[in-house]
Amino acid sequence: MSGSEAEPSGGLGSPFDVTHAAAIVVDESGVVERWSPGAEELLGYRAEEMVGRPLADVLDDGSALPTALSDGRRDGEGRGGLVAVRHRDGRLMDLAFRACPLWGTVEKPSWLVVVTEVAGLRAWEREQAVFRGLFTQSPIGMAVVDPDLRYLLINPALERMDSVPAREHMGHRLGEVVPGLDADVLQREARHVLETGEPRQTHETIGPVRADPSFPRHNRVRSGSSYRLEDASGEVLGLCHTVLDVTSHYRARQRLALVNEASGSIGTTLDLDRTAQELAEVLVPRVADFVSVDLLDAVVRMRELRPGPVSATEPLRRVAHRSLQEDLPEAVVEPGEPTSYPEGWAPIECLVSGRPVLRAVVDLSARWIAQDPVREARMRELGMHSAMAVPLRARGITMGVATVVRWKNPDPFDEDDLLLVEELGARAAVCIDNARRFAHEHNAALTLQRSLLPRDLPEQSAVEAAYRYLPADMQAGVGGDWFDVIPLSGARVAMVVGDVVGHGLHAAATMGRLRTAVHTLADLDLPPDELLAHLDDLVVRLSEEVEEAESPHSGDVIGATCLYAVYDPISRRATFARAGHPSPAIAHLEAPVELPDIPAGPPLGLGGLPFESAEMELPEGSVVAFFTDGLIEAADRDVDVGFERLFFALAHPDRPLEEISDTMVRTLLPDRPSDDVAFLVVRTRALGSDDVISWDLPADPAVVAEARHRTGRQLAAWGLDDSVFTTELIVSELVTNAVRYGAGPIRLRLIRDRNLICEVSDCSNTSPHLQRARGMDEGGRGLFLVAQCAARWGTRYTPEGKTIWAEQPLTRAPWAARGR
């Protein structure tokens, strides 16, 4: 112990304190000379009963007191021991005594005997042992200072904490001899305790203690408390300041806080590169000075991975790194570039073994470092001294490695640091694997969706078209938006845009089924409202199948919106029908952009509700924009703002459609759209009167010859002499079929488009059927001949009856001849 140590026979509270203990004065022969009030209280005898009486009268036989007194020497040494005393009431008491000789003016010496109960003595001795142990053996640092805050006593624990000997504290005030400790704050708190008597608790932080190798070199955190020291009268003697080193607890709380923070800051997106960067941002600067995250090239390229060890030759790619310095002096490769490590480097050992590697002290002279001169030069230049590498493993698959190093922080990595980085790396690995799996599924869904969308628009003459399809960001996933341009009979064209509810593979597959259904229904030449009704029935059946099936998608809702339109370039009229889809925007050459009033109709999949259509005239050169809701809806703006921007993009319909489409993308879409966007922009064309001719014919067999004659003459006028024979044959068979099986009046129409189209209409709803006539049959070969001569043929129904049509390819399209 530094300083003085109190003896059991000394200070306040001692059971042998003569101010309150049982004190007796006896002469050399053991006769009582004085009997104190404490002795009366303890033994029950009054002073007048005991003074002049031998003390042995109240002692039990064999007591040590007579021997101790008779054997006493006049050298001032006291005597002590245990004695059995008979109380006045007769009970026997075990007491402890201390005796010391007294000298005065008398010739014979007297003895002062102080007695106390053994139990009280043992309790007091235990308290003293606790006090001594607390001061000398406890890890709690203790300092006693006087009212002027100057050191009086220092225990060994505080000497070790401060790395300053006790003798160097003496004469200095509290906190002045410890480097890095804020003495002003400490003394201000101590004076408050001296003035008020209220104990205070403080936290102290001091810089690295380099003089004591038993303490790490990082900052130390100490918890201090102070309380005032007073004597029995209440006079202030000074202050006791205790200190406990809580650095390990503080660092444990920091690590726990970092892990908790990482749970919310790692994996905020399903982007692989961003997740790796978030891991690096969490580790620097709170754990390391530099962090690099390298993933297997197969992970970055979204290839399938197999569980098991990783080969040392497996290609790696740097995906993220972070440094204390903005210029990244430690980096030798950039994110996105391939990287490799020689044998013996920690990242390679970590990948091959699948276990973390800790190199608390890096030996820059090691042979394995010399195998990479570039990294060796950087390490020597910066003074890298400690490194770790942890594998990024999730679900049994190693995906990469995170390497952390220190060069500016003087402390080496320890096992606690390794456990922390392992925990953070495991969290990041799960997020990276989730991002990898999501990206793989997203790419698969995107590939499926692109394969189901039209790669190019079909050739037709009714409209000029441009389109855009922009998938949502990876966070939202692939949606089910689609569009189509479908050529119809009679030079007409169908335009459709739709949006399936939901995202992912399921939505993309549903979109493909609906698109195929629309193509099939369009080939039947159904009116738009009837087509949507059939499509609604299909969606209802698909929903029922999903509900009945036990599959991962059994809880998904199948629904869609759709807008279907048919445009006739001959009449310049368009018919629209929509199922819960936004109306198209129409830009006229000489009028403002408008949203036509088309009956909304219910979304597909509700079932049992009717659909309505609307017909309107579209002058040649009008621009019609079909779009999904992702174009006009965005989180950062109102829908009305979206429509205003759409009108702005369509304000000049005479511009090229590609330029209009680019303007729509630029003004309406954010950099990372949260929903798929598909839109189709068309400019209407018109067939002139010189490209279409029609005749009304009576339902008379004799009119067949007249129809052939008129057809030949018109083809000659169009310069299509090569098609006369075939066309006359087709006209003859179609008119004959109408005369025999239809109902008048009959109309014959020829259309010169990209193909030569022949149409025969009547008022009957009887559907003709293609059949193969037998050798002896006199009829039944008409439609068979038409099918053999025409590239396409079919039947469409109108409110007045039906139309049978046939198309023949032309060697030179009239659009090309006119430069359209």
LUMLUMLO-258760 format. One record per residue (C-alpha): residue in one letter; x, y, z. Coordinates in pm, whole numbers, padded with zeros to 5 digits, always signed. Each point is the difference from the previous one (the first is absolute). Example, Ala and Ser with C-alpha at 12.3 -4.5 7.8 and 13.67 -1.06 7.14 Angstrom:
! LUMLUMLO-258760
a+01230-00450+00780
s+00137+00344-00066
! end
This chain:
! LUMLUMLO-258760
m+00000+00000+00000
s+00118+00346-00086
g-00027+00247+00285
s-00103-00098+00354
e-00229-00286+00100
a-00235+00014+00301
e+00055-00256+00276
p-00290-00184+00168
s+00075+00163+00333
g-00023+00348-00145
g-00273+00209-00154
l-00364+00076+00045
g-00230-00291+00034
s+00261-00232+00159
p-00155-00225+00269
f+00304+00081+00220
d-00059+00376-00023
v+00023+00115+00362
t-00256+00274-00056
h-00283-00252-00007
a+00149-00348+00080
a+00012-00173+00337
a+00318+00139+00164
i+00144-00133+00329
v+00314+00112+00190
v+00165-00265+00220
d+00319+00004+00198
e+00286-00238-00044
s-00167-00263+00221
g-00327+00017-00190
v-00205+00208+00243
v-00249+00233-00169
e+00083+00366+00035
r-00242+00149-00249
w-00325-00134-00151
s-00148+00193-00294
p-00369+00044-00087
g+00067-00217-00308
a+00112-00281+00230
e-00317+00042+00208
e-00212-00028-00316
l+00191-00298-00140
l+00045-00212+00321
g-00284+00120+00221
y+00219+00085+00302
r-00008+00351+00141
a+00325+00187+00070
e-00047-00008+00380
e-00035-00379-00019
m+00325-00052-00190
v+00247+00271+00107
g+00248-00150+00251
r-00106-00352-00096
p+00222-00243-00192
l-00101-00021-00362
a+00047-00377+00017
d-00323-00021+00202
v-00203+00044-00318
l+00227-00201-00228
d-00053-00363-00081
d+00274-00246+00098
g+00285-00022-00244
s-00038+00350-00124
a+00292+00149-00184
l-00031+00342+00160
p+00189-00069+00329
t+00280-00163-00189
a+00018+00285-00247
l+00015+00256+00280
s+00246-00188+00215
d+00227-00066-00295
g-00006+00360-00114
r+00319+00179-00061
r+00066+00367+00060
d+00107+00052-00360
g-00331+00145-00111
e-00116-00307-00187
g-00368-00072+00041
r-00164-00333+00045
g-00320-00141-00148
g-00208-00311-00040
l-00329-00164+00089
v-00148-00025+00349
a-00309-00161+00150
v-00189+00235+00235
r-00296-00074+00225
h-00276+00258-00040
r-00168+00128+00313
d-00313-00196-00098
g+00208-00317-00006
r+00041-00066-00372
l+00344-00060-00142
m+00125+00244-00265
d+00286-00041-00247
l+00181+00330-00029
a+00307+00130-00174
f+00235+00222+00190
r+00297+00223-00051
a+00221+00107+00288
c+00281+00248+00013
p+00207+00125+00298
l-00054+00347+00136
w+00272+00212+00161
g-00056+00294+00221
t+00130+00141+00326
v-00083-00315+00193
e+00269-00249+00084
k-00180-00305-00124
p-00124-00018-00360
s-00362-00041-00086
w-00163-00162-00308
l-00269+00138-00228
v-00219-00287-00112
v-00255+00051-00278
v-00249-00281-00062
t-00263-00049-00266
e-00222-00277-00128
v+00171-00245-00234
a-00284+00017-00257
g+00033+00378-00033
l+00377-00032-00032
r-00030-00260-00276
a-00249+00217-00193
w+00226+00300+00027
e+00304-00203-00113
r-00196-00122-00305
e-00089+00360-00087
q+00364+00099+00031
a+00102-00293-00222
v-00253+00113-00261
f+00134+00355+00013
r+00359-00119-00030
g-00086-00235-00288
l-00198+00268-00180
f+00292+00237+00020
t+00283-00242-00069
q-00136-00290-00204
s-00316+00120-00179
p+00022+00094-00371
i-00179+00321+00088
g+00236+00295-00001
m-00021+00220+00309
a+00146+00335+00088
v-00043+00207+00317
v+00049+00375-00034
d-00007+00281+00253
p-00249+00290-00012
d+00239+00174-00239
l-00030-00306-00230
r+00366-00098+00045
y+00077-00371+00007
l+00049-00164+00341
l-00039-00371-00077
i+00013-00202-00325
n-00073-00372-00020
p+00190-00238-00233
a-00293-00044-00240
l-00007+00372-00078
e+00377-00001-00043
r-00038-00264-00272
m-00290+00179-00167
d+00182+00333-00010
s+00341-00155-00073
v+00133+00258+00248
p+00163-00102+00334
a-00168+00110+00322
r+00293+00223+00100
e-00043+00205-00316
h-00362+00071+00093
m+00088+00154+00336
g-00013+00376+00001
h-00212+00015-00314
r-00370+00058-00027
l-00252-00253-00115
g+00043-00102-00365
e+00306+00217-00071
v+00255-00278-00042
v-00194-00219-00248
p+00058+00087-00369
g-00314+00044-00202
l-00228+00039+00301
d-00208+00317+00026
a+00114+00115+00345
d-00216+00314-00005
v-00323-00196-00035
l+00108-00253+00260
q+00093+00268+00252
r-00320+00192-00062
e-00205-00310+00079
a+00214-00072+00308
r-00049+00351+00140
h-00374-00042-00046
v+00015-00317+00212
l+00207+00176+00269
e-00243+00291+00016
t-00330-00190-00009
g+00088-00344+00133
e-00189-00159-00291
p+00188-00289-00159
r+00059+00042-00373
q+00069-00250-00277
t+00204+00093-00304
h+00137-00159-00316
e+00358+00060-00093
t+00172-00064-00332
i+00377+00004-00028
g+00227-00052-00296
p+00219-00303-00068
v+00222-00102+00294
r+00321-00108-00171
a+00211-00035+00312
d-00183-00313+00120
p+00011-00289-00251
s-00273-00182+00190
f-00252+00256-00123
p-00094+00023-00372
r+00091+00322-00172
h-00349+00116-00077
n-00184+00258+00209
r-00112-00109+00343
v-00343+00068+00146
r-00035+00022+00377
s-00297+00040+00228
g+00080+00221+00297
s-00186+00091+00319
s+00079+00239+00282
y-00129+00033+00354
r+00092+00229+00290
l+00199-00119+00306
e-00105+00132+00342
d+00110-00066+00361
a-00235-00082+00284
s-00076+00365+00055
g-00086+00060-00366
e+00316+00188-00086
v+00101-00047-00363
l+00324-00193-00026
g+00016-00031-00376
l-00140-00208-00280
c+00028-00358-00121
h+00002-00049-00377
t-00049-00353-00138
v+00065-00105-00360
l-00104-00316-00185
d+00131-00081-00347
v-00308-00074-00217
t+00171+00002-00337
s-00093-00360-00080
h-00364+00063+00091
y+00000+00323-00198
r+00146-00169-00306
a-00249-00287+00036
r-00285+00251+00000
q+00152+00169-00303
r+00019-00332-00183
l-00357-00083+00094
a-00114+00343-00118
l+00189-00048-00326
v-00162-00339-00058
n-00339+00152+00073
e+00070+00288-00237
a+00119-00240-00268
s-00330-00188+00010
g-00168+00313-00131
s+00273+00132-00229
i+00115-00318-00179
g-00237-00138-00259
t-00219+00306-00042
t-00039-00089-00367
l+00011-00315-00209
d+00294+00136-00193
l+00309-00219+00033
d+00260+00276-00043
r-00182+00234+00237
t-00024-00269+00269
a+00375-00064-00018
q+00067+00375+00023
e-00226+00026+00305
l+00210-00265+00177
a+00314+00204-00072
e-00165+00320+00124
v-00095-00165+00331
l+00354-00127+00064
v+00190+00321-00087
p+00106+00186+00209
r-00148-00159+00311
v+00175-00334-00041
a+00259+00028-00275
d+00193+00256-00201
f-00064-00174-00332
v-00245-00265-00114
s-00025-00181-00331
v-00282-00231-00109
d+00084-00248-00275
l-00264-00236-00139
l+00036-00302-00220
d-00036+00090-00363
a-00278-00260-00025
v-00197+00193+00263
v+00035+00330-00185
r-00104-00165-00329
m-00302-00162+00167
r+00110-00353-00072
e-00106-00302+00201
l+00220-00083+00300
r+00060-00333+00167
p+00073-00056+00371
g+00349-00109+00089
p+00356+00133+00013
v+00115+00275-00233
s+00303-00053-00219
a+00297+00232+00046
t-00017+00074-00373
e-00366+00103+00005
p-00032+00342-00172
l-00080+00289+00235
r-00142+00342-00069
r+00022+00309+00220
v-00352+00129+00066
a+00058+00251+00282
h+00263+00158+00220
r+00029+00287+00244
s+00285+00184+00170
l+00061+00264+00262
q+00153+00207-00278
e-00212+00129-00286
d+00273-00076-00254
l+00003-00369+00102
p+00379-00040+00028
e-00035-00370+00090
a-00192-00104-00314
v+00184-00164-00289
v-00316-00086-00202
e-00323+00186-00063
p-00352-00131+00064
g-00116-00211-00291
e+00352-00111-00093
p+00129-00358+00040
t+00248-00059+00280
s+00217-00284+00127
y+00227-00080+00296
p+00314-00216+00010
e+00018-00311+00212
g+00046+00073+00368
w-00206+00320+00007
a-00282+00007+00254
p-00288+00034-00254
i+00111-00315-00184
e+00041-00200+00323
c-00341+00121+00111
l-00173-00099-00325
v+00162-00343-00023
s-00058-00093+00365
g-00333+00175+00040
r+00118+00129+00340
p+00106+00348+00113
v+00369+00088+00012
l+00142+00235+00265
r+00348+00145-00035
a+00026+00227+00300
v+00355+00098-00095
v+00092-00004-00368
d+00365-00076-00066
l+00084+00214-00302
s+00317-00203-00055
a-00193-00325-00051
r+00064-00187-00322
w-00366-00012-00102
i-00022+00379-00001
a+00287+00030-00246
q-00200-00201-00255
d-00218+00306-00067
p+00238+00297-00046
v-00279+00254-00059
r-00185-00078+00322
e+00327-00037+00189
a+00102+00353-00099
r-00334+00140+00117
m+00020-00186+00331
r+00351+00125+00073
e-00084+00354-00103
l-00304+00019+00228
g+00138-00218+00279
m-00275-00259+00006
h+00047-00207+00312
s-00315-00205+00059
a-00247-00179-00228
m-00295-00237-00003
a-00193-00186-00270
v-00348-00145+00054
p-00194-00214-00248
l-00335+00117-00129
r-00201-00319+00037
a-00374-00050-00003
r-00208-00317-00029
g+00314-00211-00030
i+00139+00194-00296
t+00316+00212+00005
m-00057+00308-00213
g+00306+00209+00074
v+00228+00148+00264
a+00021+00324+00198
t+00351+00119+00090
v+00053+00260+00274
v+00333+00162+00090
r+00137+00260+00238
w+00284+00236-00065
k-00104+00326+00167
n-00163-00152+00308
p+00295-00124+00213
d-00193-00282+00170
p+00030-00349-00148
f-00313-00198-00072
d-00097-00242+00274
e-00241-00292+00035
d-00285+00233+00093
d+00054+00197-00320
l+00000-00325-00197
l-00330-00110+00154
l-00151+00339-00079
v+00108-00004-00364
e-00117-00362-00031
e-00344+00100+00126
l-00023+00296-00236
g+00135-00208-00288
a-00260-00270+00063
r-00278+00258-00007
a+00136+00152-00319
a+00042-00344-00158
v-00368-00081+00049
c-00095+00335-00153
i+00241-00053-00291
d-00143-00346-00060
n-00352+00144+00010
a+00106+00266-00250
r+00164-00264-00218
r-00307-00222+00005
f-00231+00292-00062
a+00214+00125-00288
h+00003-00349-00148
e-00378-00022+00024
h-00038+00356-00125
n+00218-00072-00303
a-00191-00321-00068
a-00331+00183+00024
l+00130+00281-00216
t+00125-00249-00260
l-00335-00176+00004
q-00187+00326-00030
r+00214+00127-00286
s-00044-00331-00180
l-00377+00036+00037
l-00009+00360-00120
p+00015+00078-00370
r+00358+00026-00121
d-00111+00222-00284
l-00329+00135-00122
p-00156-00173-00301
e-00012+00168-00337
q-00330+00173-00070
s-00112+00322-00164
a-00274+00131+00226
v+00227+00168+00255
e+00361+00095+00058
a+00105-00123+00346
a+00271+00042+00263
y+00018-00159+00341
r+00196-00019+00322
y+00011-00261+00272
l+00188+00090+00318
p+00010-00258+00281
a-00014+00116+00359
d+00309+00009+00218
m+00116-00321+00166
q-00163+00095+00328
a-00349+00001-00153
g+00055-00297-00231
v-00117-00076-00350
g-00363+00080-00068
g-00256-00117-00252
d-00035+00296-00237
w-00037-00076-00369
f-00097+00159-00331
d-00078-00123-00350
v-00080+00109-00351
i-00205-00268-00178
p-00084+00021-00375
l-00366-00077-00073
s-00192-00067-00314
g-00104+00282-00226
a+00328+00195+00058
r-00113+00068+00355
v+00225-00022+00304
a-00058-00083+00367
m+00200+00172+00272
v+00010-00129+00356
v+00176+00088+00323
g-00046-00182+00330
d+00127-00028+00357
v-00009-00315+00214
v-00031+00038+00378
g+00317-00084+00192
h+00367-00053-00079
g+00237-00285-00065
l-00005-00320-00203
h-00365-00064+00073
a-00103+00339-00135
a+00219-00042-00309
a-00144-00345-00072
t-00356+00130+00042
m+00079+00285-00236
g+00115-00250-00264
r-00322-00198+00028
l-00214+00312-00031
r+00198+00127-00296
t-00044-00332-00179
a-00371+00007+00077
v-00033+00351-00142
h+00170-00112-00323
t-00237-00295-00029
l-00309+00208+00068
a+00119+00273-00237
d+00030-00257-00280
l-00371-00063+00046
d-00063+00366-00082
l-00207+00051+00313
p-00111+00352+00087
p+00209+00157+00279
d-00267-00030+00270
e-00065-00367-00082
l+00371-00075-00003
l+00040+00146+00350
a-00296-00206+00121
h+00166-00322-00121
l+00330+00112+00150
d-00175+00065+00332
d-00137-00356-00003
l+00353-00131-00055
v+00140+00197+00297
v-00282-00129+00220
r+00087-00359-00097
l+00369+00060+00066
s-00083+00138+00345
e-00206-00308+00079
e+00285-00227-00109
v+00245+00183+00225
e-00235-00020+00298
e-00048-00374-00048
a+00367-00075-00057
e+00233-00065+00295
s+00291+00213-00116
p+00215+00287+00128
h-00224+00234-00199
s-00329-00131+00141
g-00040+00320+00201
d+00069+00231-00294
v-00278+00204-00155
i-00031-00020-00378
g-00136+00315-00156
a+00082+00236-00279
t-00101+00316-00179
c-00016+00032-00375
l-00070+00250-00276
y-00093-00137-00344
a-00055+00208-00313
v-00068-00072-00368
y+00081+00261-00264
d-00129-00008-00359
p+00215+00209-00237
i-00275-00002-00260
s-00273+00154+00215
r+00258+00176+00224
r-00200-00111+00301
a+00120-00175+00314
t-00192-00204+00254
f+00130-00011+00361
a-00090-00215+00300
r+00178-00012+00333
a-00003-00217+00310
g+00107+00217+00292
h+00284+00146-00207
p+00087+00369-00056
s-00144+00157-00311
p+00241+00072-00285
a+00119+00353-00068
i-00074+00131-00349
a+00201+00283-00152
h-00156+00171-00300
l+00187+00207-00252
e-00231+00296+00044
a-00154-00054+00344
p+00120-00044+00362
v+00091-00337+00140
e-00307-00178+00137
l-00093-00299+00211
p-00308-00146-00175
d-00299-00096+00208
i+00014-00378-00022
p-00214-00208+00241
a+00237-00123+00267
g-00120-00357+00039
p+00101-00223+00293
p+00350-00148+00029
l+00044-00346-00142
g-00070-00280+00244
l-00310+00131+00177
g-00232-00194-00230
g-00363+00055-00102
l+00024+00375-00068
p-00057+00147-00347
f+00247+00195-00211
e-00086+00288-00229
s+00179+00147-00300
a+00028+00347-00147
e+00054+00092-00365
m+00156+00317-00130
e+00157+00144-00309
l+00377+00043-00008
p+00124+00231-00275
e+00308-00110-00184
g+00315+00102+00187
s-00154-00019+00345
v+00229-00139+00271
v-00150-00240+00252
a+00195-00096+00315
f-00092-00327+00173
f+00173-00045+00338
t-00005-00184+00332
d-00056+00183+00329
g+00371-00011+00089
l+00058+00278-00255
i-00212+00260+00174
e+00006-00119+00361
a+00304+00067+00217
a+00065+00030+00373
d+00139+00353-00031
r-00292+00158-00184
d-00375+00006-00044
v-00171-00181-00289
d-00118+00332-00142
v+00362+00108-00030
g+00071-00319-00191
f-00275+00075-00248
e+00125+00357-00044
r+00347-00130-00087
l-00153-00253-00239
f-00191+00275-00179
f+00321+00199-00023
a+00182-00294-00160
l-00280-00040-00258
a-00043+00371-00067
h+00169-00019-00342
p-00135-00312-00173
d+00178+00086-00325
r+00335-00100+00153
p+00147-00347-00062
l-00154-00264+00225
e+00339-00106+00137
e+00065+00357+00108
i-00342+00016+00165
s+00070-00329+00181
d+00335+00125+00127
t-00167+00316+00129
m-00258-00206+00186
v+00270-00206+00167
r+00205+00305+00090
t-00283+00210+00144
l-00216-00267+00160
l+00225-00273+00138
p+00237+00014+00300
d+00345-00158-00013
r-00121-00300+00198
p-00370-00058-00078
s-00187-00195+00265
d-00231-00162-00257
d+00034-00137-00350
v-00084+00240-00279
a-00120-00093-00347
f-00134+00244-00254
l-00085-00007-00368
v-00013+00316-00212
v-00167-00021-00342
r-00058+00249-00280
t-00309-00073-00209
r+00011-00043-00374
a-00283-00009-00249
l-00069-00194-00320
g-00106+00230-00282
s-00301-00052-00223
d+00225-00114-00284
d+00111-00298+00214
v-00351-00125+00081
i-00289-00085-00231
s-00327-00178+00073
w-00309-00113-00190
d-00348-00097+00115
l-00115-00317-00176
p-00341-00168-00018
a-00036-00355+00136
d-00015-00146-00352
p+00229-00273-00137
a+00039+00198-00319
v+00182+00277+00190
v+00306-00223+00051
a+00128+00066-00351
e-00056+00372+00041
a+00196-00007+00326
r+00293-00174-00167
h-00003+00253-00283
r-00003+00300+00232
t+00279-00150+00206
g+00223-00056-00301
r-00057+00352-00125
q+00084+00155+00341
l+00316-00204+00041
a+00113+00109-00344
a-00056+00361+00106
w+00214-00060+00307
g+00271-00158-00206
l-00048-00341+00163
d-00037-00206-00317
d+00196-00288+00155
s-00270-00045+00262
v-00302+00007-00233
f-00046-00373-00048
t+00033-00093+00365
t-00214+00288+00122
e-00276-00075-00253
l-00005-00360+00123
i-00028+00113+00362
v-00274+00253-00083
s-00193-00259-00199
e+00002-00250+00286
l-00084+00252+00273
v-00284+00165-00194
t-00139-00340-00099
n+00008-00109+00367
a-00183+00320+00103
v-00265-00045-00271
r-00064-00363+00091
y+00017+00004+00378
g-00026+00365+00105
a-00267+00265-00014
g+00006+00313-00210
p+00102+00262-00061
i+00359-00103-00079
r+00297+00236+00002
l+00338-00060-00160
r+00293+00213+00116
l+00361+00005-00119
i+00270+00163+00213
r+00350+00073-00124
d+00226+00004+00303
r+00321-00187+00078
n-00213-00294-00111
l-00281-00018-00250
i-00315-00057+00202
c-00323-00134-00141
e-00315+00017+00216
v-00352-00126-00067
s-00271+00098+00248
d-00362-00115+00033
c-00275+00022+00258
s+00018-00362+00117
n+00164-00116+00322
t+00060-00349-00131
s+00362-00088+00044
p+00171-00173-00295
h+00223-00301+00070
l+00296-00125-00192
q-00046-00361-00111
r+00177-00240-00236
a-00227-00115-00282
r+00007-00362-00111
g+00083-00103-00354
m-00359-00041-00124
d-00142+00307+00183
e-00126+00281-00225
g+00056+00274+00260
g+00175+00077+00328
r+00326+00119-00152
g-00055+00377+00014
l+00156+00091+00334
f+00267-00263-00053
l+00106+00176-00318
v-00007+00336+00179
a+00224-00138+00277
q+00244-00131-00259
c+00021+00327-00193
a+00003+00248+00291
a+00267+00056+00262
r-00269+00047+00267
w-00373-00015+00005
g-00274+00014+00260
t-00339+00119+00108
r-00102+00291+00216
y-00345+00085+00125
t-00160+00340-00010
p-00332+00135+00130
e-00136-00037-00354
g+00126-00355-00065
k+00341-00140-00086
t+00300+00067-00222
i+00222-00265-00158
w+00343+00132-00089
a+00316-00122-00165
e+00345+00158-00027
q+00265-00041-00267
p+00357+00127+00033
l+00115+00268-00240
t+00350+00010-00142
r+00013+00378+00044
a-00196+00167+00277
p-00181+00320-00094
w+00135+00165+00318
a+00351-00043-00131
a-00105+00133-00340
r-00140+00313+00163
g+00300+00042+00229
r-00191-00053+00324
! end
